[in-house]
């Protein structure tokens, strides 16, 4: 697997040598002799990463881009680990950007690296480690052919599973090479696994404790002792690799899930965390969500896509989605050991927009604006991303609906201050009933405001003065639901349809 790096660059190397940044291969350095004449120097990969990280830090640039909420916690620790040249393990529950962080580290490698041409293990032209490259160097000397690899090819990732084998990570005897006439004792019969092929690069292991203990021992042996036995054949592999890994804290600390010598190898253990507040959570959701139209959470995010319904997400509705995840991480009814991923926020944000878009398409509207009646759709998108502790059958949906209501109440109390609460409540006389639902067109709510003038002022406050029918409809539903949750209106609900009336 490779990180999200533009691989097209590898097909067209630049033509000028720049030894200050080591980014571009020279056009004539096709042999070790020419490489040496050009002044290229070989350094360990940890030193290479340290040098490039130092340049970024000195320039005020982030070590890892696209990660929010870690500026004063995770990222300073990561900078320390990189500057110290340490192998790193990131501990955290699911959905805490661990994989994104380790994949971003590839950007700290030089863009291009010279290797012995056709080497399976990225042999250093000056100090080759494989039998193939050593024999070639002995034969060709300074005319040893050199090729260049892009940094995207120097990163490899393995999801640890119980069936992972030594052959996957380290290597195995290749029967085809044996059939070609080589002896089993010949090192050239070995087909190298993922780790040797990432020599002079970064090797990442996701969920490290899930590796069987004997595989952990094999991984430690090749990384620490620099040798390995494959089918009884002892091979010296002085690999130059930076090891990064991820793990769930519960698995990593359980006795027997991780061998002590491998745990001791990591110089830096960094604890990740979920977004500290709803604002950060929302920023991540807006950044990551894949939406059918224009997204606007008050800061102009997104862009119009031709042929789709335009989407606008009011601030107060977007905040409800973020607060839902924040409340879920505090709920005693949810399994907090497995965590409540930020992917829940992203999925709920997308589902909210999708439900509003579906309504707009059915009603022939050109704009989709999520509102309270769309929140019912979040129950299904939430169920698949949380682990609910044992409850009576059928209670799961009730629990999640209660969390949604708690999120709405939290945002309502923060955003709505009624100047004349008695006038608003008094507008609901004994015969006044207001209908709401995710199938009603936005224009239906204009009649509600005409019928009940005291609602107009607080609604306009919520919309920021906008009289857009979709935004007004969303604000009306939000205001009505907030009044119900603060026990000032009665509500009768059936699915996504609801009626509001006075409590008198």
N, C-alpha and C positions, 0 to 999 in steps of 0.2 A: 504494500500500500504506500502511496505517496501523498504528501500534504498538498493542500490547495495552492500549488505553485505553477505559474505558467510554463508548461513543459515545452512549448514551442520555441523558447529561447535556446534550448539545448540543440536544436537543429541548425542554428546559424550563429556560431561563436563570433564575437567581435574580433576585429583584426589587429588591435593595438595592444601592446603589453603595458600594463599599469601596475608596477610592483608596489606602489603605495597602498593600493586597495586590493590587489591580487584578484581582480574581478574578471580580467579579460586575458585569454590565452594568446600568445604571439603566433603569427602565421607560420613562422619558420622553426618553431621549437618542437619539431617532430621526433627528435632523438634526445637522449639524456645529455649528450654533449652540447647541443644547441640550447637546451634548457639551462644547463649550468652556465654557459656563456651569457645567457640573458640575465643571470643574477638571481634566478629563482631559488628560494630557500625552503626547505621542508621543516614544518613545525607540527607538534602534536595537535590533534583536533580540539582538545580542551583549550589550548593556548590560542588557537585560531578563533574559537568562539569568544574567549575572553577579550582578545584584541578588538574584535568587531563590536562586542557589547560595550567596551570602554568608549569607543568612538561614539556610539549612540547616546550613552549616558552623558558624555561631555557636551554633545550637541543638543541636549535637552529633548531627545526623541524617546518615545516609549520603547521598552524592550520587547513588549508584546502588544500588538495593536488589536483593536476590535473586542477587547475584554473590559467590561465596566464594573466598577465597585471594588476593585482590588488595589487601587492606587496606594493606599496607606496600610495594606496588610500583606497580601500575597506577593505583589510585584517587588517590593523592597527586599523581601526574603529571596525571591528568585534572582534578583540582581546580585545579592551577596553570594549565592550559590554559584552563579556563573563566573563571577570574578574570582572566586576561590578555586574554580576548576573542579567542582564536586559533581558526582553523580547525584541525581535528584529523584525523590519519590514524592508525588502529590497525593495527599490523603484527603478524601472528601466523599460525601454522598453523591448520588447520581445527579447529573444536571448542574454541575458547578464549574463547567468550562475547563476541566482538567485536560481533556484530549485537545481542545483548541489551543491551550497554552503550550503543550509539548510539540504540537505540529508547528506552532509559530516559531519555535527555536531554530527551525531550518533556515530562517532568514538571517541568522547570525553566522552561518557558514559563508565562506567565500563563494562567489557565484560559480567559479570554475576551478577544477582541481586536476593537475596532471597525474596520470597513472601509467603503469606499464601497459602498452597496447594489448588488448584481448585478455587482460587479467580478470579472473573471476572474483578476486578479493581486493580490488582497488589497490594493487601493490604500489608502494612508494617507489618511484624510479631510482631513488638513491639508496633505499634500504628495503628491497623486496623481501617478503616473508614466505611466499608460496614456492614450492619446488619448481613449478613451471617458470616463474619469473626469475628465480635464481639461476636456473640453467640457461635461460635466454640471455641474462646479463653476462654470465661467464662466456658465452659464445659471441655475443655482439659487442660487448664493452660499451664504449661511448656512443656506438651506433644503435643502442637499444631503442626500439620504436616507442614513442610516447603518444597517448591520446588523452582527451580531456573529458571529464564528466561534469554535468551540471549539478548544482547543490540539491536539486529536487531528487536526484538519483542516490543521494547519500543519506537518505532518511528511510527507515523501515519501521513498521509497526506490527505488533503481533498481539491479538486478543488472546489472553491466556485461557485455555480450556483444559479440562482434565485429560483429554485425549492428545494433547500436544506431545510430540515425541522429540527425542534427541535428533533424529534425522531432520525434523522440521527446522530446528534451531541451529544445530551444529553441522550435520551432514551425514552422508551414508555412502557406502561403497556402491559405485555405479556398475551394474552387471554388464552394461553395454561395453564399457571400457575394458572390463575383464575379458569379455568375448572377443575384443579386438586384439588380445594377446598380452595384455599387461598382467603382472603378478599382483596378487592380493596385497602383498607387502609394499607395493609401489604406491607412493602418496598420490600419484597422478590418477589413480583409480577412484579417488574420492570425489563425490558430487557435493559441493559445499552447501550448507543450509543458510538461513537468513542472516545469522549473526556474522559469520566470516565475510559474507558478501557486502556487509555494511562496514567493513574495515575502513577507518578514517572518516567515519560518519557518526550518525546518531541512531541508536537502537531504542525503541520505545516498547514497553510491555504494559498493556492495559489489564487491569485486575490481576496483578502479580500473584496474590495468594492462591489463585485458582490453578496455578501450575503444580503438578504433582511434585512431591519432595525430591524424587530422584532426578527430575528435570531441573529443578532449582539447583541441585548439586552440580549437574552438568553445566548449567549456565554459569554458576560461580567458578567452576574449574577453568573454563575457557577464558573468562574475563579476569580472574585473579591469578591463577597459576600459569596461564598462557599455554596450556596444553590440553589435549583431549584424546580419549581413546574411542575409535570408531571401529567396531567389529574386531577389537583386539589390536588394531593398528594405532600406535601412539604417534600423534602429530603435534608438533610444536607450532602454536599459532599466537605469536606475540601481537595480538590485535590492538589497534588504537581506536577505541570506541568510547563515546560518552553514553552512559546508560541512564535513561529516564523511565519512570514507571508511575502507574496510578494504582490506587487501591482504596477500598472502603475501609474506614478506620476500624470498624468492628472486626472485619476479617483479618486485617493486618496485625491486630493486637491479640487475636485469639491464639492460644497456645497450640502449636503444631501446624498452623496454616502457613507459616513462613519460617524457613530455616534461619537460625541466628546468624551464621556467617554471611548469608546474602543480605540480611537486614543491616548488618554492620557495614556492608560495602557502601551504602548510601551516605554521602557526606552531609546531605541536606534533606530534611524531612519537612515539607511545607503543608500546612493545613489550609485547605480552601474552605469557602463558605458560600452561602446563598446571598443574594443582594441584601444589603442592610436595611433598605427601606423601599417603600412602594414606588417612589420616583425612579430609582435605579432599575427596579424590576420592569417598570413600564418602558423605560428607555431601551432596555434589551429587547423587549417584545416588539416594539415599533421597528427596531433595527433588523430583527430576524424574521418577522412575520412575512409570509407570502400571501399577498392579498389581491383580489380581483380588480381593484380599481385604485383610485387615489386615496391615500390614508392621510388624515390630518388630525393629529391629537393636540392641536393648538400651537404647533411649532412648524407647520408646513411640511411635514415629512411626506415622502412619496411623490408619485407623479401620475398624471393621467395616462391610462392605457386605452388606445382607440378601441371602440367596439364593446366597451364594458360599461356597466353602471358606475357612475361616480360615487365613491364612498367617502363619507366624512364621519370620523369618530369623535364625538364631543369629549372634552376633557373629563367630565364627571363619569362617563361610561367607561373610558379607558382606565381610570383610577379604580373603578370597581373590580375590574379584571385583575389588576395588580394586587389590590388589597385581599382578594380571595386567596391568592397563593400565600400571602403573608400570614393570613389567619389559619390556613391549612397547616402551616409549619408549627403552629402553636396548639393545634387541636389534640387533645388526649385520645380522641377516637381514631386518629390516623397513626400508622406505623412510622414513627419518626426515625427509626434506625435505617430504613431504606430511603428516607428522604422524600421531599416534595420538589421535584425537578423544576428548573426554570422553563423547561420545555412545556410544563403544564400551562404557564402563563402565555407562552407563544401559541399553543394549541387553542386555548380558550379565546385569545384575541382573534385568531383566525376564524374560529367557530362563530363568535359573536358577529363578525363582519359577514360571514357566509349566510347566517340566518337573515340578517337585514337585507342582503343582496337578493336572497331568494324571494323575500316579500316584495321588494321593488320590481323584480322581474315579473312576478305574478300580477302585480297591480299596474303594470305598465308605466312605472315611474322611472325617471332618469337618474335619481339620486337615492342612495341607501344610507340611512343614518340609524345605527343601533340604538335601541331603547330598552327599558326595563323588561318588557315582555319577551325580548330576545334572550334574556339571561337563563330562561328555562333550558335552552339548548346546551348550556355549559355543564349541566349535570352529567350528560352522557360523555362529553369530552373529558370531564374530570375523572369519572369512574375508572377509566383505563389507565390513569397515570398516578393513582394513589393506592396505597394498601390500607384498607379499612380494618381496624381491629374487630374481633368477633362481635357481631350484633345480631339481633333477631332478623330473620329473613324479611326482606322488604324495607328494612330501616335505612339502608344505604342511601337511597334517593332522598329520604327525609333529612338525613344528616347533611348531605351536600347542599340541599335547598336551604337549610338553616345557615350554612356557611355563606352562601350567596347573599342571603338577607342581611347577615351580620356585616358583610362587606358594603352593601348598599347603605346601611344605617351609618356606618363609619364615615363614608364619603358625604352623606347627606348632612350629618352634624358638622362636618368640617366646611362645607361649601354653602349651606343655606342658613341665612339669618333673616327671619321674617320681620319686616318693619311693623306690620299690622297683623299679627297672627289671628286675633279675634275676627277681623274682617274676612280673612281667608277661610277660617273654619266656619264662620257664620254664613258663608255663601252656600254651604251644603245644608239646605233646609230638608224637611222631612220627605219631600217628593223628588229631591235632586239625586240622580244616579248618573255616574260617569262611567262609561265603558272604555276598556283598553284591551289591546290584544295584538299579537304579532302579525295578524292578517289584516288589520285595519289600515287603510291608506293614510298617509300623513295629513291629507286635507281634512280628515274627520276630526282632528283635534282643534282646528280653527273654530269650529262650532262650540267646543267646550269653553274656550276663552271668551267667545261672544256671550255665552250663557252665564259665565261667572267672571265678571270683570276684575274682582280682587285678585285673581290668579295671574293677571297679565304682568304686574310689576315683578314678582319673584321669578316668573318664567323668563322675562327679558333679562334679568340679572344673570340667570344661568346661561342664557344664550349669548351673553356679551352684547346684547342689543340686536342680534341677528333675528330677522323675521322669516328666515328660510323655513318652509313648511316642515321639512324633515327634522331640522334641529329643534323647532318649536315642539313638535310631537314628542321628541325624546325628552325635552325638558319638562313637559306636562306630565308624562308618565313618571319621571324621576321625582318630581315634586309630590305627586299623589302617593307614590310608594313610600316616600320618606315620611309623609304625614301619617300614613298607616302604621309604619314601624315605630313612630314615636307616640302611637296610641291616640291619635287625634282624628283618625278616620277608620271606618270599618271597611273590610275588604272581603269579597267572596271570590275565590279563584277556582278555575277548572282548567288545568293544563296551562296554556299560555294566555287564556282569556281571563279577564278580571273585571269586577265592578266595584266602584268605590262609592260610599255614601257616608253621611254624617253619623255620629255616635248617639245622637239624641233619640 
